[in-house]
Amino acid sequence: MEKTLNRIHPVSDPQATYFLQVSWEKDLGAGFGLLLSDCQYAWTGTDISREAADIEMDREKYVEELRKALIPGAESAGKYNFVIT
């Protein structure tokens, strides 16, 4: 299992700082975990199958888009915004 940790500033509150940790298996389709924290509170999530079904998106496409948004890389730089609600 590999992990990445990113500092994010959501567009909904640009002055706020959150930390997003993504833990994933070599094959993202096998699943991954999320930990979001503002250094006072923390929220976790793991299951993506239901979300993909809820928006009627192919699971592989959904995982690909999540990977681009959650794991930093040149292909995703500046293309994704975070809104915290």
N, C-alpha and C positions, 0 to 999 in steps of 0.2 A: 504494500500500500504506500502510495506517495501522498505528500501533503504540500499545499501552497498556502501562503498567508499574504493577503493583500490589504492595503489601507485604502478605503474608499470614502469619498465625499459625495453623499447622495444629492442629486439635483433638487430634491424636495427640501433639503436643509444644508446648503453648501458649507456652512460654518462647522457642521458636525463632522466628527471623524468616527468611522466604524472600521472594524477589522473583520475580514472575511477569510475563514480558513476552509479550504476545500480538500477533503481526503478522498482519494479515488483509487480503485483497482486499476490494473494495467488496461483493462477493457472497461471504459466508462459505462458501457451498456450493462455491466455487471453490478453497477450501483456506485454511489458515492455519498458522502456525508457533508453537510454544511454546518458551520458554526459561525454565527454573526454576533459581534459584541460591540457595545459602545463603552466598554470598560466599567460599566455599572451593572449592566444586564447582559445576558447571553441567550440566544435563541438557536435551536438546532433543527435540522431536517434531514431526512434520508431518502424517502420514497419518491421516485419520479414517475412511476408508471401511471398513477392516478392523474397527475397533472397533465401528462401527455394525452391521456384519454379525454380529460375534461375539455381541452382545447382542440380535440380531434386532429391531432398532429401525429404523424408517424413517429414511433418511439425513437428510431435511429436519428431522424432529422432533429427531433427535440433534444436528444443528447448532444448532437453536434452543435446546435445553437447554444445550449447551456455551457458547453466546453469553451466556446469562443467568448462568452460573456463572463464566465467565472474564473477562467485560468488565463493569466496574462500572456500576451504574445503579440508579435508585430501585426498579425492579421486582425486583432481586436482593438488595437490602440485607438482610443477616441471614438469608437463606434457604439459603445454601450453606455447607458446612463442607469443609475440606480435611484429608485424612489423607495423610501422607507415609510411604511404606513402602519 
